[in-house]
Amino acid sequence: MNNHTYKVIEIVGTSESSSDDAIRNAIAEAGKSLRHIDWYEMVRQSGRITDGKIGHYQATLKVGFRLDDK
């Protein structure tokens, strides 16, 4: 088994439809510039209320990705 070193960053995803979509959006966008994303941890769930209803969802995530093995 290989030993790996990970970097952890915090990102925020948003969605107008659900907190699950906010998570998916955050990971999809992070995947465009980061390689080897292996895990995430939900840090915070929040949103915006508009006219008494949820108008926007936010998901703050810690994302772990492996640093390149050299």
All heavy atoms as TSV, in Angstrom:
chain	resi	resn	atom	element	x	y	z
A	1	MET	N	N	0.828	-1.179	0.000
A	1	MET	CA	C	0.000	0.000	0.000
A	1	MET	C	C	0.871	1.242	0.000
A	1	MET	O	O	1.828	1.326	0.747
A	1	MET	CB	C	-0.925	-0.024	1.211
A	1	MET	CG	C	-1.774	1.185	1.335
A	1	MET	SD	S	-3.104	0.867	2.511
A	1	MET	CE	C	-4.197	2.129	1.994
A	2	ASN	N	N	0.532	2.195	-0.834
A	2	ASN	CA	C	1.302	3.440	-0.921
A	2	ASN	C	C	0.918	4.403	0.186
A	2	ASN	O	O	-0.226	4.465	0.597
A	2	ASN	CB	C	1.047	4.123	-2.273
A	2	ASN	CG	C	1.616	3.334	-3.424
A	2	ASN	OD1	O	2.547	2.560	-3.252
A	2	ASN	ND2	N	1.064	3.530	-4.597
A	3	ASN	N	N	1.924	5.150	0.647
A	3	ASN	CA	C	1.662	6.244	1.572
A	3	ASN	C	C	1.424	7.489	0.741
A	3	ASN	O	O	2.115	7.723	-0.246
A	3	ASN	CB	C	2.850	6.449	2.501
A	3	ASN	CG	C	3.050	5.260	3.417
A	3	ASN	OD1	O	2.092	4.688	3.912
A	3	ASN	ND2	N	4.290	4.892	3.650
A	4	HIS	N	N	0.449	8.291	1.114
A	4	HIS	CA	C	0.119	9.491	0.364
A	4	HIS	C	C	0.160	10.706	1.268
A	4	HIS	O	O	0.008	10.603	2.481
A	4	HIS	CB	C	-1.279	9.401	-0.246
A	4	HIS	CG	C	-1.456	8.275	-1.204
A	4	HIS	ND1	N	-0.844	8.233	-2.437
A	4	HIS	CD2	C	-2.181	7.136	-1.115
A	4	HIS	CE1	C	-1.187	7.128	-3.065
A	4	HIS	NE2	N	-1.991	6.431	-2.277
A	5	THR	N	N	0.341	11.852	0.663
A	5	THR	CA	C	0.227	13.130	1.351
A	5	THR	C	C	-0.949	13.868	0.732
A	5	THR	O	O	-1.099	13.902	-0.494
A	5	THR	CB	C	1.516	13.957	1.183
A	5	THR	OG1	O	2.602	13.213	1.730
A	5	THR	CG2	C	1.402	15.291	1.892
A	6	TYR	N	N	-1.794	14.432	1.587
A	6	TYR	CA	C	-2.993	15.122	1.133
A	6	TYR	C	C	-2.933	16.606	1.467
A	6	TYR	O	O	-2.337	16.993	2.465
A	6	TYR	CB	C	-4.236	14.545	1.818
A	6	TYR	CG	C	-4.566	13.145	1.366
A	6	TYR	CD1	C	-3.979	12.045	1.962
A	6	TYR	CD2	C	-5.457	12.932	0.329
A	6	TYR	CE1	C	-4.277	10.760	1.546
A	6	TYR	CE2	C	-5.757	11.642	-0.097
A	6	TYR	CZ	C	-5.167	10.564	0.520
A	6	TYR	OH	O	-5.461	9.294	0.101
A	7	LYS	N	N	-3.568	17.389	0.633
A	7	LYS	CA	C	-3.793	18.795	0.913
A	7	LYS	C	C	-5.291	18.949	1.130
A	7	LYS	O	O	-6.093	18.303	0.454
A	7	LYS	CB	C	-3.336	19.671	-0.236
A	7	LYS	CG	C	-3.533	21.151	0.037
A	7	LYS	CD	C	-2.802	22.006	-0.968
A	7	LYS	CE	C	-3.051	23.458	-0.669
A	7	LYS	NZ	N	-1.915	24.082	-0.033
A	8	VAL	N	N	-5.676	19.800	2.072
A	8	VAL	CA	C	-7.072	20.038	2.371
A	8	VAL	C	C	-7.378	21.514	2.120
A	8	VAL	O	O	-6.652	22.391	2.589
A	8	VAL	CB	C	-7.399	19.687	3.842
A	8	VAL	CG1	C	-8.856	19.989	4.163
A	8	VAL	CG2	C	-7.079	18.230	4.118
A	9	ILE	N	N	-8.448	21.765	1.354
A	9	ILE	CA	C	-8.888	23.133	1.116
A	9	ILE	C	C	-10.369	23.240	1.470
A	9	ILE	O	O	-11.057	22.231	1.591
A	9	ILE	CB	C	-8.660	23.573	-0.347
A	9	ILE	CG1	C	-9.449	22.692	-1.319
A	9	ILE	CG2	C	-7.177	23.577	-0.689
A	9	ILE	CD1	C	-9.464	23.208	-2.746
A	10	GLU	N	N	-10.833	24.456	1.628
A	10	GLU	CA	C	-12.240	24.674	1.907
A	10	GLU	C	C	-12.872	25.373	0.708
A	10	GLU	O	O	-12.316	26.336	0.181
A	10	GLU	CB	C	-12.395	25.526	3.167
A	10	GLU	CG	C	-13.783	25.515	3.740
A	10	GLU	CD	C	-13.828	26.073	5.145
A	10	GLU	OE1	O	-13.536	25.320	6.096
A	10	GLU	OE2	O	-14.144	27.267	5.273
A	11	ILE	N	N	-14.015	24.864	0.270
A	11	ILE	CA	C	-14.727	25.431	-0.871
A	11	ILE	C	C	-16.206	25.591	-0.514
A	11	ILE	O	O	-16.686	24.955	0.423
A	11	ILE	CB	C	-14.572	24.571	-2.144
A	11	ILE	CG1	C	-15.136	23.160	-1.933
A	11	ILE	CG2	C	-13.118	24.504	-2.590
A	11	ILE	CD1	C	-15.109	22.289	-3.182
A	12	VAL	N	N	-16.901	26.450	-1.258
A	12	VAL	CA	C	-18.330	26.656	-1.051
A	12	VAL	C	C	-19.047	26.460	-2.371
A	12	VAL	O	O	-18.719	27.102	-3.370
A	12	VAL	CB	C	-18.625	28.073	-0.507
A	12	VAL	CG1	C	-20.127	28.277	-0.325
A	12	VAL	CG2	C	-17.885	28.324	0.799
A	13	GLY	N	N	-20.004	25.545	-2.384
A	13	GLY	CA	C	-20.837	25.322	-3.564
A	13	GLY	C	C	-22.210	25.916	-3.334
A	13	GLY	O	O	-22.665	26.036	-2.200
A	14	THR	N	N	-22.868	26.308	-4.412
A	14	THR	CA	C	-24.196	26.890	-4.304
A	14	THR	C	C	-25.150	26.229	-5.287
A	14	THR	O	O	-24.731	25.640	-6.281
A	14	THR	CB	C	-24.174	28.402	-4.581
A	14	THR	OG1	O	-23.741	28.624	-5.925
A	14	THR	CG2	C	-23.251	29.132	-3.619
A	15	SER	N	N	-26.435	26.340	-4.979
A	15	SER	CA	C	-27.474	25.823	-5.862
A	15	SER	C	C	-28.798	26.494	-5.511
A	15	SER	O	O	-29.037	26.830	-4.347
A	15	SER	CB	C	-27.624	24.311	-5.699
A	15	SER	OG	O	-28.757	23.835	-6.396
A	16	GLU	N	N	-29.630	26.662	-6.494
A	16	GLU	CA	C	-30.971	27.174	-6.246
A	16	GLU	C	C	-31.955	26.053	-5.942
A	16	GLU	O	O	-33.075	26.323	-5.503
A	16	GLU	CB	C	-31.463	27.979	-7.452
A	16	GLU	CG	C	-30.682	29.253	-7.669
A	16	GLU	CD	C	-31.155	30.041	-8.876
A	16	GLU	OE1	O	-31.977	29.519	-9.663
A	16	GLU	OE2	O	-30.696	31.173	-9.038
A	17	SER	N	N	-31.533	24.775	-6.153
A	17	SER	CA	C	-32.496	23.677	-6.012
A	17	SER	C	C	-32.338	22.835	-4.745
A	17	SER	O	O	-33.336	22.393	-4.189
A	17	SER	CB	C	-32.456	22.772	-7.245
A	17	SER	OG	O	-31.159	22.273	-7.447
A	18	SER	N	N	-31.096	22.563	-4.273
A	18	SER	CA	C	-30.942	21.730	-3.076
A	18	SER	C	C	-29.523	21.798	-2.523
A	18	SER	O	O	-28.584	22.178	-3.222
A	18	SER	CB	C	-31.274	20.264	-3.387
A	18	SER	OG	O	-30.252	19.678	-4.161
A	19	SER	N	N	-29.392	21.398	-1.259
A	19	SER	CA	C	-28.060	21.352	-0.660
A	19	SER	C	C	-27.222	20.245	-1.299
A	19	SER	O	O	-26.005	20.383	-1.445
A	19	SER	CB	C	-28.145	21.168	0.849
A	19	SER	OG	O	-28.891	20.022	1.176
A	20	ASP	N	N	-27.852	19.135	-1.703
A	20	ASP	CA	C	-27.125	18.073	-2.399
A	20	ASP	C	C	-26.531	18.590	-3.707
A	20	ASP	O	O	-25.386	18.278	-4.046
A	20	ASP	CB	C	-28.034	16.878	-2.691
A	20	ASP	CG	C	-28.330	16.043	-1.452
A	20	ASP	OD1	O	-27.647	16.224	-0.423
A	20	ASP	OD2	O	-29.239	15.208	-1.521
A	21	ASP	N	N	-27.305	19.379	-4.435
A	21	ASP	CA	C	-26.780	19.958	-5.677
A	21	ASP	C	C	-25.660	20.954	-5.394
A	21	ASP	O	O	-24.721	21.066	-6.170
A	21	ASP	CB	C	-27.890	20.634	-6.481
A	21	ASP	CG	C	-28.745	19.641	-7.235
A	21	ASP	OD1	O	-28.340	18.468	-7.373
A	21	ASP	OD2	O	-29.843	20.034	-7.699
A	22	ALA	N	N	-25.742	21.668	-4.276
A	22	ALA	CA	C	-24.664	22.592	-3.908
A	22	ALA	C	C	-23.369	21.819	-3.674
A	22	ALA	O	O	-22.294	22.249	-4.107
A	22	ALA	CB	C	-25.059	23.395	-2.668
A	23	ILE	N	N	-23.461	20.664	-3.026
A	23	ILE	CA	C	-22.289	19.813	-2.812
A	23	ILE	C	C	-21.742	19.324	-4.156
A	23	ILE	O	O	-20.543	19.410	-4.424
A	23	ILE	CB	C	-22.641	18.607	-1.911
A	23	ILE	CG1	C	-22.960	19.071	-0.494
A	23	ILE	CG2	C	-21.508	17.575	-1.905
A	23	ILE	CD1	C	-23.577	18.005	0.381
A	24	ARG	N	N	-22.634	18.810	-4.989
A	24	ARG	CA	C	-22.208	18.301	-6.303
A	24	ARG	C	C	-21.565	19.405	-7.148
A	24	ARG	O	O	-20.555	19.174	-7.819
A	24	ARG	CB	C	-23.403	17.700	-7.039
A	24	ARG	CG	C	-23.850	16.383	-6.477
A	24	ARG	CD	C	-24.988	15.763	-7.307
A	24	ARG	NE	N	-25.484	14.580	-6.659
A	24	ARG	CZ	C	-26.534	14.561	-5.838
A	24	ARG	NH1	N	-27.216	15.654	-5.584
A	24	ARG	NH2	N	-26.908	13.424	-5.272
A	25	ASN	N	N	-22.144	20.595	-7.125
A	25	ASN	CA	C	-21.591	21.713	-7.888
A	25	ASN	C	C	-20.192	22.083	-7.392
A	25	ASN	O	O	-19.293	22.342	-8.200
A	25	ASN	CB	C	-22.516	22.931	-7.815
A	25	ASN	CG	C	-23.820	22.729	-8.547
A	25	ASN	OD1	O	-23.943	21.846	-9.393
A	25	ASN	ND2	N	-24.811	23.539	-8.215
A	26	ALA	N	N	-20.008	22.102	-6.083
A	26	ALA	CA	C	-18.700	22.433	-5.521
A	26	ALA	C	C	-17.639	21.421	-5.945
A	26	ALA	O	O	-16.547	21.785	-6.385
A	26	ALA	CB	C	-18.780	22.497	-3.993
A	27	ILE	N	N	-17.968	20.147	-5.847
A	27	ILE	CA	C	-17.006	19.097	-6.202
A	27	ILE	C	C	-16.736	19.095	-7.705
A	27	ILE	O	O	-15.593	18.932	-8.141
A	27	ILE	CB	C	-17.492	17.727	-5.691
A	27	ILE	CG1	C	-17.450	17.724	-4.161
A	27	ILE	CG2	C	-16.652	16.593	-6.260
A	27	ILE	CD1	C	-18.090	16.537	-3.513
A	28	ALA	N	N	-17.762	19.307	-8.512
A	28	ALA	CA	C	-17.575	19.341	-9.968
A	28	ALA	C	C	-16.657	20.493	-10.374
A	28	ALA	O	O	-15.757	20.318	-11.206
A	28	ALA	CB	C	-18.917	19.469	-10.680
A	29	GLU	N	N	-16.857	21.657	-9.788
A	29	GLU	CA	C	-16.010	22.808	-10.125
A	29	GLU	C	C	-14.579	22.593	-9.631
A	29	GLU	O	O	-13.623	22.911	-10.340
A	29	GLU	CB	C	-16.584	24.098	-9.539
A	29	GLU	CG	C	-17.778	24.621	-10.285
A	29	GLU	CD	C	-17.459	24.951	-11.744
A	29	GLU	OE1	O	-16.443	25.609	-12.021
A	29	GLU	OE2	O	-18.244	24.539	-12.614
A	30	ALA	N	N	-14.425	22.060	-8.419
A	30	ALA	CA	C	-13.080	21.790	-7.891
A	30	ALA	C	C	-12.356	20.787	-8.778
A	30	ALA	O	O	-11.150	20.900	-9.014
A	30	ALA	CB	C	-13.160	21.283	-6.457
A	31	GLY	N	N	-13.092	19.807	-9.301
A	31	GLY	CA	C	-12.501	18.780	-10.157
A	31	GLY	C	C	-11.972	19.313	-11.477
A	31	GLY	O	O	-11.177	18.652	-12.134
A	32	LYS	N	N	-12.379	20.513	-11.858
A	32	LYS	CA	C	-11.867	21.116	-13.098
A	32	LYS	C	C	-10.428	21.586	-12.951
A	32	LYS	O	O	-9.712	21.690	-13.942
A	32	LYS	CB	C	-12.749	22.292	-13.521
A	32	LYS	CG	C	-14.130	21.873	-13.978
A	32	LYS	CD	C	-14.961	23.085	-14.357
A	32	LYS	CE	C	-16.364	22.681	-14.781
A	32	LYS	NZ	N	-17.193	23.873	-15.087
A	33	SER	N	N	-10.005	21.873	-11.722
A	33	SER	CA	C	-8.637	22.365	-11.539
A	33	SER	C	C	-7.803	21.531	-10.572
A	33	SER	O	O	-6.599	21.730	-10.479
A	33	SER	CB	C	-8.655	23.827	-11.069
A	33	SER	OG	O	-9.344	23.938	-9.844
A	34	LEU	N	N	-8.431	20.600	-9.855
A	34	LEU	CA	C	-7.699	19.750	-8.915
A	34	LEU	C	C	-7.752	18.307	-9.371
A	34	LEU	O	O	-8.759	17.847	-9.897
A	34	LEU	CB	C	-8.326	19.836	-7.516
A	34	LEU	CG	C	-8.376	21.201	-6.859
A	34	LEU	CD1	C	-9.179	21.114	-5.571
A	34	LEU	CD2	C	-6.977	21.726	-6.590
A	35	ARG	N	N	-6.653	17.599	-9.148
A	35	ARG	CA	C	-6.609	16.166	-9.454
A	35	ARG	C	C	-6.588	15.375	-8.162
A	35	ARG	O	O	-6.206	15.875	-7.121
A	35	ARG	CB	C	-5.359	15.843	-10.270
A	35	ARG	CG	C	-5.335	16.507	-11.622
A	35	ARG	CD	C	-4.115	16.133	-12.383
A	35	ARG	NE	N	-2.926	16.413	-11.551
A	35	ARG	CZ	C	-1.694	16.389	-11.970
A	35	ARG	NH1	N	-1.439	16.066	-13.211
A	35	ARG	NH2	N	-0.697	16.648	-11.177
A	36	HIS	N	N	-6.983	14.135	-8.256
A	36	HIS	CA	C	-6.892	13.182	-7.143
A	36	HIS	C	C	-7.742	13.572	-5.938
A	36	HIS	O	O	-7.353	13.342	-4.794
A	36	HIS	CB	C	-5.443	12.982	-6.696
A	36	HIS	CG	C	-4.476	12.704	-7.797
A	36	HIS	ND1	N	-4.606	11.632	-8.656
A	36	HIS	CD2	C	-3.369	13.382	-8.209
A	36	HIS	CE1	C	-3.609	11.650	-9.513
A	36	HIS	NE2	N	-2.862	12.703	-9.278
A	37	ILE	N	N	-8.928	14.169	-6.175
A	37	ILE	CA	C	-9.824	14.462	-5.057
A	37	ILE	C	C	-10.348	13.130	-4.535
A	37	ILE	O	O	-10.915	12.344	-5.275
A	37	ILE	CB	C	-10.995	15.362	-5.497
A	37	ILE	CG1	C	-10.477	16.722	-5.975
A	37	ILE	CG2	C	-11.988	15.540	-4.350
A	37	ILE	CD1	C	-11.558	17.615	-6.558
A	38	ASP	N	N	-10.125	12.872	-3.257
A	38	ASP	CA	C	-10.497	11.583	-2.674
A	38	ASP	C	C	-11.645	11.662	-1.680
A	38	ASP	O	O	-12.322	10.667	-1.443
A	38	ASP	CB	C	-9.293	10.950	-1.968
A	38	ASP	CG	C	-8.299	10.341	-2.940
A	38	ASP	OD1	O	-8.635	10.164	-4.115
A	38	ASP	OD2	O	-7.175	10.036	-2.496
A	39	TRP	N	N	-11.860	12.800	-1.052
A	39	TRP	CA	C	-12.888	12.857	-0.026
A	39	TRP	C	C	-13.342	14.289	0.204
A	39	TRP	O	O	-12.695	15.238	-0.203
A	39	TRP	CB	C	-12.403	12.236	1.276
A	39	TRP	CG	C	-11.165	12.864	1.838
A	39	TRP	CD1	C	-9.869	12.471	1.593
A	39	TRP	CD2	C	-11.073	13.987	2.712
A	39	TRP	NE1	N	-8.994	13.287	2.274
A	39	TRP	CE2	C	-9.712	14.225	2.964
A	39	TRP	CE3	C	-12.007	14.813	3.311
A	39	TRP	CZ2	C	-9.266	15.251	3.785
A	39	TRP	CZ3	C	-11.565	15.848	4.121
A	39	TRP	CH2	C	-10.210	16.043	4.360
A	40	TYR	N	N	-14.502	14.401	0.845
A	40	TYR	CA	C	-14.979	15.709	1.294
A	40	TYR	C	C	-15.631	15.566	2.659
A	40	TYR	O	O	-16.044	14.481	3.066
A	40	TYR	CB	C	-15.958	16.353	0.301
A	40	TYR	CG	C	-17.360	15.817	0.349
A	40	TYR	CD1	C	-18.316	16.411	1.159
A	40	TYR	CD2	C	-17.733	14.707	-0.398
A	40	TYR	CE1	C	-19.613	15.919	1.212
A	40	TYR	CE2	C	-19.021	14.218	-0.347
A	40	TYR	CZ	C	-19.957	14.829	0.462
A	40	TYR	OH	O	-21.224	14.334	0.517
A	41	GLU	N	N	-15.701	16.667	3.363
A	41	GLU	CA	C	-16.367	16.726	4.661
A	41	GLU	C	C	-17.259	17.964	4.657
A	41	GLU	O	O	-16.809	19.060	4.312
A	41	GLU	CB	C	-15.321	16.840	5.763
A	41	GLU	CG	C	-15.876	17.076	7.138
A	41	GLU	CD	C	-14.775	17.325	8.164
A	41	GLU	OE1	O	-13.601	17.028	7.884
A	41	GLU	OE2	O	-15.100	17.835	9.247
A	42	MET	N	N	-18.525	17.803	5.014
A	42	MET	CA	C	-19.434	18.936	5.105
A	42	MET	C	C	-19.090	19.733	6.352
A	42	MET	O	O	-19.101	19.189	7.462
A	42	MET	CB	C	-20.881	18.454	5.176
A	42	MET	CG	C	-21.878	19.548	5.444
A	42	MET	SD	S	-22.125	20.622	4.056
A	42	MET	CE	C	-23.524	19.820	3.343
A	43	VAL	N	N	-18.738	20.985	6.173
A	43	VAL	CA	C	-18.373	21.840	7.289
A	43	VAL	C	C	-19.573	22.668	7.740
A	43	VAL	O	O	-19.824	22.834	8.932
A	43	VAL	CB	C	-17.207	22.780	6.895
A	43	VAL	CG1	C	-16.882	23.761	7.999
A	43	VAL	CG2	C	-15.989	21.974	6.505
A	44	ARG	N	N	-20.307	23.158	6.763
A	44	ARG	CA	C	-21.422	24.050	7.078
A	44	ARG	C	C	-22.463	23.990	5.975
A	44	ARG	O	O	-22.122	23.897	4.802
A	44	ARG	CB	C	-20.883	25.472	7.202
A	44	ARG	CG	C	-21.899	26.507	7.576
A	44	ARG	CD	C	-21.186	27.833	7.876
A	44	ARG	NE	N	-22.182	28.815	8.215
A	44	ARG	CZ	C	-22.366	29.938	7.556
A	44	ARG	NH1	N	-21.589	30.237	6.532
A	44	ARG	NH2	N	-23.287	30.792	7.898
A	45	GLN	N	N	-23.702	24.045	6.367
A	45	GLN	CA	C	-24.791	24.145	5.408
A	45	GLN	C	C	-25.546	25.429	5.720
A	45	GLN	O	O	-25.916	25.687	6.863
A	45	GLN	CB	C	-25.724	22.945	5.536
A	45	GLN	CG	C	-26.837	22.940	4.538
A	45	GLN	CD	C	-27.664	21.660	4.624
A	45	GLN	OE1	O	-27.179	20.631	5.080
A	45	GLN	NE2	N	-28.898	21.727	4.209
A	46	SER	N	N	-25.761	26.244	4.707
A	46	SER	CA	C	-26.451	27.510	4.912
A	46	SER	C	C	-27.226	27.868	3.656
A	46	SER	O	O	-27.219	27.111	2.681
A	46	SER	CB	C	-25.446	28.616	5.260
A	46	SER	OG	O	-24.468	28.734	4.240
A	47	GLY	N	N	-27.878	29.007	3.687
A	47	GLY	CA	C	-28.630	29.423	2.514
A	47	GLY	C	C	-29.223	30.799	2.689
A	47	GLY	O	O	-29.018	31.462	3.696
A	48	ARG	N	N	-29.957	31.184	1.697
A	48	ARG	CA	C	-30.594	32.497	1.696
A	48	ARG	C	C	-32.105	32.299	1.633
A	48	ARG	O	O	-32.600	31.465	0.881
A	48	ARG	CB	C	-30.131	33.309	0.492
A	48	ARG	CG	C	-30.734	34.699	0.439
A	48	ARG	CD	C	-30.091	35.556	-0.623
A	48	ARG	NE	N	-28.651	35.625	-0.541
A	48	ARG	CZ	C	-27.974	36.440	0.271
A	48	ARG	NH1	N	-28.609	37.237	1.087
A	48	ARG	NH2	N	-26.657	36.454	0.236
A	49	ILE	N	N	-32.823	33.076	2.420
A	49	ILE	CA	C	-34.279	33.023	2.426
A	49	ILE	C	C	-34.802	34.226	1.648
A	49	ILE	O	O	-34.408	35.359	1.898
A	49	ILE	CB	C	-34.831	33.010	3.857
A	49	ILE	CG1	C	-34.326	31.755	4.577
A	49	ILE	CG2	C	-36.345	33.085	3.852
A	49	ILE	CD1	C	-34.667	31.699	6.038
A	50	THR	N	N	-35.686	33.943	0.703
A	50	THR	CA	C	-36.296	34.977	-0.115
A	50	THR	C	C	-37.812	34.841	-0.037
A	50	THR	O	O	-38.343	33.758	-0.322
A	50	THR	CB	C	-35.846	34.841	-1.590
A	50	THR	OG1	O	-34.411	34.823	-1.627
A	50	THR	CG2	C	-36.356	35.984	-2.440
A	51	ASP	N	N	-38.478	35.877	0.369
A	51	ASP	CA	C	-39.940	35.867	0.482
A	51	ASP	C	C	-40.452	34.694	1.314
A	51	ASP	O	O	-41.432	34.030	0.959
A	51	ASP	CB	C	-40.600	35.855	-0.895
A	51	ASP	CG	C	-40.279	37.093	-1.720
A	51	ASP	OD1	O	-40.149	38.184	-1.101
A	51	ASP	OD2	O	-40.144	36.978	-2.944
A	52	GLY	N	N	-39.754	34.404	2.406
A	52	GLY	CA	C	-40.184	33.358	3.316
A	52	GLY	C	C	-39.885	31.938	2.873
A	52	GLY	O	O	-40.284	30.988	3.536
A	53	LYS	N	N	-39.159	31.791	1.762
A	53	LYS	CA	C	-38.811	30.453	1.256
A	53	LYS	C	C	-37.312	30.379	1.011
A	53	LYS	O	O	-36.652	31.389	0.825
A	53	LYS	CB	C	-39.549	30.171	-0.059
A	53	LYS	CG	C	-41.041	30.132	0.081
A	53	LYS	CD	C	-41.692	29.870	-1.254
A	53	LYS	CE	C	-43.208	29.898	-1.097
A	53	LYS	NZ	N	-43.889	29.696	-2.361
A	54	ILE	N	N	-36.806	29.158	0.982
A	54	ILE	CA	C	-35.385	28.982	0.673
A	54	ILE	C	C	-35.173	29.364	-0.783
A	54	ILE	O	O	-35.773	28.791	-1.693
A	54	ILE	CB	C	-34.922	27.536	0.914
A	54	ILE	CG1	C	-35.059	27.178	2.394
A	54	ILE	CG2	C	-33.469	27.360	0.451
A	54	ILE	CD1	C	-34.775	25.735	2.714
A	55	GLY	N	N	-34.329	30.354	-0.993
A	55	GLY	CA	C	-34.056	30.822	-2.347
A	55	GLY	C	C	-32.722	30.344	-2.883
A	55	GLY	O	O	-32.511	30.318	-4.094
A	56	HIS	N	N	-31.821	29.961	-1.969
A	56	HIS	CA	C	-30.487	29.558	-2.404
A	56	HIS	C	C	-29.855	28.697	-1.316
A	56	HIS	O	O	-29.999	28.998	-0.127
A	56	HIS	CB	C	-29.630	30.804	-2.632
A	56	HIS	CG	C	-28.626	30.651	-3.716
A	56	HIS	ND1	N	-28.890	30.922	-5.018
A	56	HIS	CD2	C	-27.354	30.223	-3.695
A	56	HIS	CE1	C	-27.823	30.699	-5.762
A	56	HIS	NE2	N	-26.872	30.263	-4.971
A	57	TYR	N	N	-29.181	27.633	-1.706
A	57	TYR	CA	C	-28.488	26.727	-0.785
A	57	TYR	C	C	-26.989	26.928	-0.927
A	57	TYR	O	O	-26.488	27.135	-2.035
A	57	TYR	CB	C	-28.814	25.272	-1.113
A	57	TYR	CG	C	-30.277	24.920	-0.994
A	57	TYR	CD1	C	-31.158	25.169	-2.034
A	57	TYR	CD2	C	-30.750	24.325	0.163
A	57	TYR	CE1	C	-32.500	24.830	-1.921
A	57	TYR	CE2	C	-32.096	23.985	0.281
A	57	TYR	CZ	C	-32.966	24.239	-0.765
A	57	TYR	OH	O	-34.279	23.915	-0.654
A	58	GLN	N	N	-26.282	26.841	0.200
A	58	GLN	CA	C	-24.821	26.895	0.198
A	58	GLN	C	C	-24.287	25.708	0.992
A	58	GLN	O	O	-24.834	25.364	2.042
A	58	GLN	CB	C	-24.294	28.182	0.831
A	58	GLN	CG	C	-24.618	29.429	0.048
A	58	GLN	CD	C	-24.092	30.663	0.743
A	58	GLN	OE1	O	-24.083	30.750	1.968
A	58	GLN	NE2	N	-23.643	31.617	-0.042
A	59	ALA	N	N	-23.229	25.104	0.491
A	59	ALA	CA	C	-22.571	23.995	1.186
A	59	ALA	C	C	-21.081	24.308	1.271
A	59	ALA	O	O	-20.422	24.470	0.248
A	59	ALA	CB	C	-22.783	22.691	0.436
A	60	THR	N	N	-20.586	24.439	2.493
A	60	THR	CA	C	-19.157	24.655	2.719
A	60	THR	C	C	-18.531	23.297	2.986
A	60	THR	O	O	-18.972	22.556	3.868
A	60	THR	CB	C	-18.921	25.602	3.904
A	60	THR	OG1	O	-19.611	26.830	3.658
A	60	THR	CG2	C	-17.436	25.872	4.099
A	61	LEU	N	N	-17.514	22.968	2.198
A	61	LEU	CA	C	-16.879	21.652	2.268
A	61	LEU	C	C	-15.379	21.775	2.489
A	61	LEU	O	O	-14.750	22.696	1.968
A	61	LEU	CB	C	-17.071	20.890	0.952
A	61	LEU	CG	C	-18.459	20.787	0.363
A	61	LEU	CD1	C	-18.376	20.149	-1.014
A	61	LEU	CD2	C	-19.355	19.996	1.266
A	62	LYS	N	N	-14.832	20.821	3.219
A	62	LYS	CA	C	-13.393	20.588	3.201
A	62	LYS	C	C	-13.179	19.486	2.170
A	62	LYS	O	O	-13.868	18.465	2.198
A	62	LYS	CB	C	-12.866	20.146	4.556
A	62	LYS	CG	C	-12.791	21.259	5.547
A	62	LYS	CD	C	-12.146	20.778	6.837
A	62	LYS	CE	C	-12.074	21.910	7.825
A	62	LYS	NZ	N	-11.475	21.467	9.090
A	63	VAL	N	N	-12.261	19.687	1.262
A	63	VAL	CA	C	-11.974	18.723	0.207
A	63	VAL	C	C	-10.525	18.286	0.330
A	63	VAL	O	O	-9.627	19.121	0.460
A	63	VAL	CB	C	-12.211	19.359	-1.188
A	63	VAL	CG1	C	-11.834	18.399	-2.289
A	63	VAL	CG2	C	-13.667	19.787	-1.337
A	64	GLY	N	N	-10.307	16.969	0.317
A	64	GLY	CA	C	-8.955	16.431	0.402
A	64	GLY	C	C	-8.535	15.841	-0.918
A	64	GLY	O	O	-9.283	15.103	-1.554
A	65	PHE	N	N	-7.338	16.209	-1.347
A	65	PHE	CA	C	-6.822	15.637	-2.583
A	65	PHE	C	C	-5.361	15.269	-2.399
A	65	PHE	O	O	-4.612	15.892	-1.648
A	65	PHE	CB	C	-7.003	16.592	-3.778
A	65	PHE	CG	C	-6.361	17.947	-3.602
A	65	PHE	CD1	C	-5.105	18.202	-4.131
A	65	PHE	CD2	C	-7.024	18.973	-2.943
A	65	PHE	CE1	C	-4.529	19.456	-3.997
A	65	PHE	CE2	C	-6.454	20.218	-2.817
A	65	PHE	CZ	C	-5.199	20.448	-3.332
A	66	ARG	N	N	-4.984	14.160	-3.077
A	66	ARG	CA	C	-3.619	13.649	-2.975
A	66	ARG	C	C	-2.665	14.527	-3.758
A	66	ARG	O	O	-2.956	14.941	-4.868
A	66	ARG	CB	C	-3.526	12.236	-3.555
A	66	ARG	CG	C	-3.937	11.154	-2.616
A	66	ARG	CD	C	-3.842	9.790	-3.264
A	66	ARG	NE	N	-4.963	9.606	-4.197
A	66	ARG	CZ	C	-4.831	9.339	-5.502
A	66	ARG	NH1	N	-3.638	9.188	-6.021
A	66	ARG	NH2	N	-5.900	9.206	-6.250
A	67	LEU	N	N	-1.536	14.813	-3.147
A	67	LEU	CA	C	-0.471	15.500	-3.872
A	67	LEU	C	C	0.203	14.481	-4.777
A	67	LEU	O	O	0.262	13.284	-4.469
A	67	LEU	CB	C	0.539	16.112	-2.900
A	67	LEU	CG	C	-0.053	17.165	-1.937
A	67	LEU	CD1	C	1.012	17.631	-0.964
A	67	LEU	CD2	C	-0.626	18.341	-2.714
A	68	ASP	N	N	0.668	14.922	-5.929
A	68	ASP	CA	C	1.313	14.027	-6.873
A	68	ASP	C	C	2.479	13.293	-6.233
A	68	ASP	O	O	3.302	13.892	-5.539
A	68	ASP	CB	C	1.840	14.792	-8.102
A	68	ASP	CG	C	0.721	15.206	-9.035
A	68	ASP	OD1	O	-0.339	14.567	-9.020
A	68	ASP	OD2	O	0.938	16.170	-9.783
A	69	ASP	N	N	2.528	11.989	-6.464
A	69	ASP	CA	C	3.675	11.196	-6.033
A	69	ASP	C	C	4.801	11.424	-7.024
A	69	ASP	O	O	4.618	11.278	-8.224
A	69	ASP	CB	C	3.323	9.706	-5.977
A	69	ASP	CG	C	2.253	9.409	-4.939
A	69	ASP	OD1	O	2.228	10.114	-3.912
A	69	ASP	OD2	O	1.469	8.483	-5.155
A	70	LYS	N	N	5.944	11.759	-6.540
A	70	LYS	CA	C	7.090	12.030	-7.428
A	70	LYS	C	C	8.134	10.963	-7.247
A	70	LYS	O	O	8.311	10.398	-6.260
A	70	LYS	CB	C	7.696	13.405	-7.130
A	70	LYS	CG	C	6.692	14.513	-7.283
A	70	LYS	CD	C	6.764	15.101	-8.646
A	70	LYS	CE	C	5.713	16.192	-8.722
A	70	LYS	NZ	N	5.424	16.751	-9.890
